[in-house]
Amino acid sequence: PAALLEKGQTLASLGDIKGATAAFENLTRRYPDSPHARKGMLSLAISYDKADRGDKAASAYREVIRNWPTSEEASLANDDLRRRYARSGELDEYADFLSEIPEAPRIDADERERLVFEAAEEIFGRDVADYARLERYVDQYPNGRWLAQALLDIAEGRREAGNRQGALHSLNLLLKRRPDSPQAPEALMAKAMLLEENTASRREAFETWSELERRGDSDFYADAVAGMMRTTSDSRKRVEYARRVSRIGGLSADQTDEAAYYEAIGLRDSGKTSDAQKILSRLARNPKSLSGAMAAVSLGQMHIDARQYAKAEKVLSDFTDNGTPHQYWLARGFIALADTYRAQGKVSLAREYLISLRDNYPGKDLDIRDMIESRLKIWK
């Protein structure tokens, strides 16, 4: 038996899994009671695993535990089987198997929960869309040790799948059941971002960003204040928040430009149009950035509102001619340019721009479609 064991181990080390498997099978069949048999059975299970024969591997591991329950080999087999059955969702069945064998290893309640969670996390880590096992963990352990992380991951999975309400439900549940968990600030930020996507939820988004500013640490401060800046309904507060953001060290160029844009919008809405236009004009020189694209459209609209149509046409023509990777704001630029032409009596040209945009716009934004169709209906 020692020679067969050595032969199998040598073949396995050389990568000959088929030959190793045959040697171990021969050993366990011919010498089932030999001390070498349990080592051979464990090695056989490992060889089956390497050959992608999972069912055979599991069966061999179980034989090790059944025949030599107190051995080191049984302990190693149990380690593998616990993870294997946790991944397949069959941990309860495996625990029943162990309970039938005197002196076999046992799985206590805490360990079982850990295995269920880790298996669910492993699956989710491979595919963010596969969060069903995490949902099962939450159902099975509604007050579990890893509840907060599970709910946070479920929210991410649902958001990626386009299930916005489902994501919000998970985040709200996390914040209700584990308000002081390390995951709570991240949940607040994720919730605020989801709410901000919906114009009707802006007030709640602002309240959530404000809560994050109060409860989050320095890692969340810049995001929280920037969120408050974007969602506040108070123009003077918007300017204040924007200036707070701009004073934060280590900002990226895009974050700095965003703060400048919202400062300009706050100044505009506070009646300080000249100051606002200076900032917007500077940002509009870089239409490739999101803030630059937004600034060009906002500046053009300010000129339209002031009936400065020549200035509006210049700003918006430059913007649409130069282009931007931000297709939504490019469409808004064309619509504003059409408004400028219509205001100058060039209705046919304005309609031509809108029809071209309607026929070629690749986005699915309903507000763009509505802006186009509502204008075409009345511009005859």
C-alpha positions in Angstrom: 0.0 0.0 0.0 2.8 2.4 0.7 4.2 1.9 -2.8 0.7 2.6 -4.4 0.3 5.7 -2.2 3.7 7.0 -3.3 3.0 6.1 -6.9 -0.2 8.1 -6.9 1.3 11.1 -5.2 4.2 11.1 -7.7 1.9 11.0 -10.6 -0.3 13.8 -9.1 2.8 16.0 -8.7 3.7 15.4 -12.3 0.2 16.5 -13.4 -0.9 13.0 -14.5 -4.3 13.2 -12.8 -5.7 10.2 -14.6 -2.8 8.0 -13.6 -2.8 9.3 -10.0 -6.6 8.7 -9.7 -6.1 5.1 -10.9 -3.4 4.5 -8.4 -5.4 5.9 -5.5 -8.5 3.9 -6.6 -6.4 0.8 -6.6 -5.0 1.5 -3.2 -8.4 2.1 -1.5 -9.9 -0.9 -3.2 -7.2 -3.4 -2.4 -6.2 -2.2 1.1 -9.3 -0.5 2.6 -8.1 -1.1 6.2 -4.5 0.0 5.7 -3.4 3.2 7.5 -2.3 4.3 4.0 -5.9 4.0 2.8 -7.2 7.2 4.4 -4.3 9.2 2.9 -5.0 7.5 -0.4 -8.7 8.3 -0.2 -8.0 12.0 0.6 -5.5 12.1 -2.2 -8.1 10.5 -4.5 -10.6 13.2 -3.6 -8.1 15.9 -4.4 -7.3 14.2 -7.7 -10.9 14.1 -8.6 -11.2 17.8 -7.8 -8.3 18.6 -10.1 -10.0 16.5 -12.9 -13.2 18.6 -12.4 -15.1 15.6 -11.1 -16.7 17.4 -8.3 -19.3 14.7 -7.4 -16.6 12.0 -7.2 -14.5 14.3 -5.1 -17.3 15.0 -2.6 -18.0 11.2 -2.4 -14.4 10.4 -1.6 -14.2 13.2 1.0 -17.3 11.8 2.7 -15.7 8.3 2.7 -12.7 9.7 4.6 -15.0 11.2 7.2 -17.2 8.1 7.4 -14.4 5.7 7.9 -11.9 7.7 9.8 -13.9 10.5 11.5 -11.3 11.6 14.1 -8.3 11.6 11.7 -6.5 14.7 10.4 -7.6 13.6 6.9 -11.2 13.8 8.0 -10.6 17.3 9.3 -9.2 18.3 5.9 -12.0 16.6 4.1 -14.5 18.4 6.3 -12.9 21.8 5.5 -13.4 21.3 1.8 -16.9 19.8 2.1 -18.2 22.7 4.3 -17.2 25.2 1.6 -18.4 23.0 -1.2 -21.9 22.5 0.2 -22.1 26.1 1.4 -21.6 27.1 -2.3 -24.2 24.7 -3.5 -26.7 25.6 -0.8 -26.7 22.1 0.7 -25.0 22.8 4.0 -28.0 21.6 6.0 -27.9 18.2 4.2 -24.2 18.0 4.9 -24.7 18.8 8.6 -27.3 15.9 8.7 -24.7 13.6 7.2 -22.1 14.6 9.9 -24.7 14.1 12.7 -25.1 10.4 11.7 -21.4 9.7 12.2 -20.2 9.4 15.8 -17.1 11.5 16.6 -17.3 13.2 13.2 -16.7 17.0 13.0 -19.7 19.2 13.7 -20.9 22.5 12.3 -22.2 24.9 15.0 -24.7 27.6 14.3 -22.2 30.5 14.1 -20.0 28.6 11.7 -22.9 27.6 9.6 -23.9 31.3 9.2 -20.4 32.3 8.3 -20.2 29.6 5.7 -23.5 30.5 4.1 -22.5 34.2 4.0 -19.0 33.6 2.6 -20.4 31.3 -0.1 -23.0 33.9 -1.1 -20.2 36.6 -1.1 -18.0 34.4 -3.3 -20.8 34.0 -5.8 -21.6 37.7 -5.8 -17.9 38.6 -6.2 -17.8 36.6 -9.4 -21.1 38.1 -10.8 -22.7 41.2 -9.3 -26.0 40.1 -10.9 -26.0 36.9 -8.9 -27.2 38.1 -5.5 -30.0 35.5 -4.9 -27.9 33.7 -2.4 -27.3 36.9 -0.4 -31.1 37.4 -0.4 -31.4 33.8 0.9 -28.9 34.7 3.7 -30.9 37.7 4.7 -34.1 35.6 4.8 -32.4 32.9 6.8 -30.5 35.2 9.2 -32.6 38.4 9.5 -30.4 39.5 12.4 -27.3 37.9 11.2 -23.7 39.0 11.9 -23.1 40.0 8.3 -26.6 41.4 7.6 -25.3 45.0 6.8 -22.8 43.8 4.2 -25.3 41.4 2.6 -27.9 44.2 2.3 -25.3 46.6 0.9 -24.3 44.1 -1.8 -27.9 43.2 -2.6 -28.6 46.9 -3.1 -25.6 47.1 -5.5 -26.8 44.1 -7.4 -30.4 45.4 -7.7 -29.1 48.8 -8.8 -27.0 47.2 -11.5 -30.0 45.3 -12.7 -32.0 48.5 -13.0 -34.2 47.7 -9.9 -34.0 51.1 -8.3 -36.8 50.6 -5.8 -35.5 47.3 -4.8 -32.1 48.8 -4.2 -33.6 51.6 -2.1 -35.5 49.0 -0.1 -32.3 47.1 0.8 -30.5 50.3 1.8 -33.4 51.5 3.9 -33.5 48.1 5.6 -29.8 48.3 6.3 -30.0 51.8 7.8 -33.0 50.7 9.9 -31.5 47.4 11.3 -27.8 48.4 11.4 -27.7 52.2 11.7 -24.3 52.2 13.4 -22.6 49.6 11.2 -19.4 50.4 9.3 -21.5 50.0 6.1 -24.1 52.7 7.1 -22.2 55.7 5.6 -21.7 53.8 2.3 -25.4 52.9 2.4 -26.4 56.6 2.9 -24.3 57.6 -0.1 -25.7 54.9 -2.3 -29.3 55.9 -1.2 -28.6 59.6 -1.8 -27.3 58.9 -5.3 -30.3 56.9 -6.2 -32.7 59.5 -4.9 -30.8 62.2 -6.7 -31.5 60.5 -10.0 -35.2 61.2 -9.6 -36.1 64.9 -9.7 -39.2 64.3 -7.5 -36.9 62.9 -4.8 -34.5 65.8 -4.6 -35.6 67.0 -1.2 -35.1 63.5 0.3 -31.8 63.2 -1.5 -30.7 66.5 0.1 -31.7 65.2 3.5 -29.8 62.0 3.0 -26.7 63.8 1.8 -27.0 66.0 4.9 -27.2 63.0 7.2 -24.1 61.6 5.5 -22.3 64.8 6.2 -23.2 64.5 9.9 -22.6 60.8 10.3 -19.9 60.0 7.8 -16.2 60.4 8.4 -13.7 62.4 6.4 -13.8 59.9 3.6 -17.4 60.9 2.8 -17.2 64.6 3.5 -16.5 65.8 0.0 -19.2 63.6 -1.6 -21.7 64.7 1.1 -21.2 68.4 0.7 -21.2 68.1 -3.1 -24.5 66.2 -2.9 -26.0 68.9 -0.8 -24.7 71.5 -3.3 -26.4 69.7 -6.2 -29.8 69.0 -4.4 -30.5 72.0 -2.2 -33.4 74.3 -3.3 -31.8 77.3 -1.6 -29.6 79.3 -4.1 -27.6 81.0 -1.5 -26.9 77.7 0.3 -25.9 76.3 -3.1 -23.2 78.9 -3.4 -22.1 78.2 0.2 -21.8 74.5 -0.4 -20.0 75.0 -3.7 -17.4 77.1 -2.1 -17.0 74.6 0.7 -16.4 71.9 -1.8 -13.8 74.0 -3.7 -11.8 74.5 -0.5 -11.5 70.7 0.0 -8.0 69.5 -0.8 -7.2 66.8 -3.3 -10.1 67.3 -5.6 -10.0 66.2 -9.2 -10.3 68.7 -12.0 -13.9 67.4 -12.7 -14.9 67.9 -9.0 -13.4 71.4 -9.0 -15.3 72.3 -12.2 -18.5 70.8 -10.8 -18.2 73.0 -7.7 -17.6 76.0 -10.0 -20.7 75.2 -12.1 -23.0 74.9 -9.2 -21.6 78.1 -7.6 -22.5 79.8 -10.9 -26.0 78.4 -10.9 -26.5 79.5 -7.3 -25.2 83.0 -8.2 -27.6 83.1 -11.2 -30.6 82.2 -9.1 -29.6 84.8 -6.5 -29.7 87.5 -9.1 -25.9 87.8 -9.6 -26.0 87.2 -13.3 -22.7 88.9 -14.2 -20.7 86.8 -11.7 -22.5 83.7 -12.8 -21.8 84.4 -16.5 -18.1 84.8 -15.9 -17.8 81.4 -14.3 -20.0 79.7 -16.9 -18.0 81.3 -19.8 -14.8 80.0 -18.3 -16.2 76.4 -17.9 -17.8 76.5 -21.4 -14.3 76.7 -23.0 -13.9 73.0 -22.2 -17.0 71.4 -23.6 -15.4 67.9 -23.4 -16.0 67.9 -19.6 -19.5 67.4 -18.2 -19.4 70.7 -16.3 -18.2 72.5 -19.4 -21.1 71.1 -21.5 -23.6 72.0 -18.8 -22.1 75.5 -18.5 -22.4 76.1 -22.2 -26.1 75.2 -22.3 -26.8 77.2 -19.1 -25.0 80.2 -20.4 -26.8 80.1 -23.7 -30.1 79.8 -21.8 -29.2 82.9 -19.7 -28.7 84.9 -22.9 -32.0 83.6 -24.3 -33.8 84.6 -21.2 -32.2 88.1 -21.4 -33.2 88.3 -25.1 -29.5 88.5 -26.1 -30.1 86.2 -29.0 -26.8 87.0 -30.9 -24.8 86.1 -27.8 -26.9 82.9 -27.2 -26.4 81.9 -30.8 -22.6 82.4 -30.6 -22.3 80.4 -27.3 -24.5 77.5 -28.5 -23.2 77.3 -32.0 -19.6 77.1 -30.7 -20.7 74.4 -28.3 -22.6 72.3 -30.9 -19.9 72.7 -33.5 -17.1 71.7 -31.2 -19.2 68.8 -29.8 -19.0 66.9 -26.5 -19.0 63.3 -25.5 -22.0 64.0 -23.3 -24.8 63.4 -25.7 -27.6 64.5 -23.4 -26.1 68.0 -23.0 -25.3 68.1 -26.7 -29.0 67.5 -27.4 -29.9 70.2 -24.9 -27.5 72.5 -26.7 -29.2 71.9 -30.1 -32.6 72.5 -28.5 -31.5 75.8 -27.0 -30.0 76.8 -30.3 -33.3 76.0 -32.0 -35.0 78.2 -29.4 -32.6 81.0 -30.3 -33.4 80.7 -34.0 -37.1 80.6 -33.4 -36.9 83.7 -31.2 -35.2 85.5 -34.1 -38.0 84.5 -36.5 -36.1 81.7 -38.2 -38.8 79.1 -37.5 -37.9 76.9 -40.5 -34.3 76.6 -39.4 -35.3 75.9 -35.9 -37.6 73.1 -37.0 -34.9 71.7 -39.2 -32.6 71.4 -36.2 -35.2 69.7 -34.1 -36.3 67.3 -36.8 -32.6 66.3 -37.3 -32.1 65.9 -33.6 -35.3 63.8 -33.3 -34.2 61.5 -36.1 -30.6 61.0 -35.0 -30.5 61.3 -31.2 -29.2 58.0 -29.9 -30.3 58.4 -26.3 -33.5 57.3 -24.6 -34.1 60.3 -22.4 -37.8 61.0 -22.3 -37.3 64.7 -21.5 -35.3 65.2 -24.7 -38.1 63.6 -26.7 -40.7 65.7 -25.0 -38.8 69.0 -25.5 -38.5 68.2 -29.2 -42.1 67.1 -29.8 -43.7 69.9 -27.8 -41.8 72.5 -29.8 -42.6 70.9 -33.2 -46.3 70.9 -32.4 -46.5 74.7 -31.9 -43.7 75.9 -34.3 -45.5 75.9 -37.6 
